[in-house]
């Protein structure tokens, strides 16, 4: 547990750089991931429906 008297090492060379275009990249990645997830969900749904159709007993 810390006593509050410990010396912390701090790097003085650190320079914070803020860029305005960083957020749109995050939005694009989120949109891409969502698009990929929807594609995967659609493929899985199609596969599930095809399996149900193949297993369906047409001799009712």
CORWO-V283020 format. One record per residue. N is the residue number from 0. RES is the residue in three letters. PSI is psi as a letter, one per 30 degrees, with the letter a starting at -180 (* if undefined). BURIAL is I if it has 16 or more other ideal C-beta (glycine too) atoms within 10 Angstrom, else O. Layout:
n = <N/N>
res = <RES/RES>
psi = <PSI/PSI>
burial = <BURIAL/BURIAL>
//
This chain:
n = <0/1/2/3/4/5/6/7/8/9/10/11/12/13/14/15/16/17/18/19/20/21/22/23/24/25/26/27/28/29/30/31/32/33/34/35/36/37/38/39/40/41/42/43/44/45/46/47/48/49/50/51/52/53/54/55/56/57/58/59>
res = <UNK/UNK/UNK/UNK/UNK/UNK/UNK/UNK/UNK/UNK/UNK/UNK/UNK/UNK/UNK/UNK/UNK/UNK/UNK/UNK/UNK/UNK/UNK/UNK/UNK/UNK/UNK/UNK/UNK/UNK/UNK/UNK/UNK/UNK/UNK/UNK/UNK/UNK/UNK/UNK/UNK/UNK/UNK/UNK/UNK/UNK/UNK/UNK/UNK/UNK/UNK/UNK/UNK/UNK/UNK/UNK/UNK/UNK/UNK/UNK>
psi = <k/k/f/f/g/k/k/k/k/k/j/f/f/k/j/k/k/k/k/f/g/e/e/e/e/e/e/e/e/e/e/e/e/e/e/e/e/e/e/e/e/e/e/e/e/e/e/e/e/e/e/e/e/e/f/k/j/f/h/*>
burial = <O/O/O/O/O/O/O/O/O/O/O/O/O/O/O/O/O/O/O/O/O/O/O/O/O/O/O/O/O/O/O/O/O/O/O/O/O/O/O/O/O/O/O/O/O/O/O/O/O/O/O/O/O/O/O/O/O/O/O/O>
//
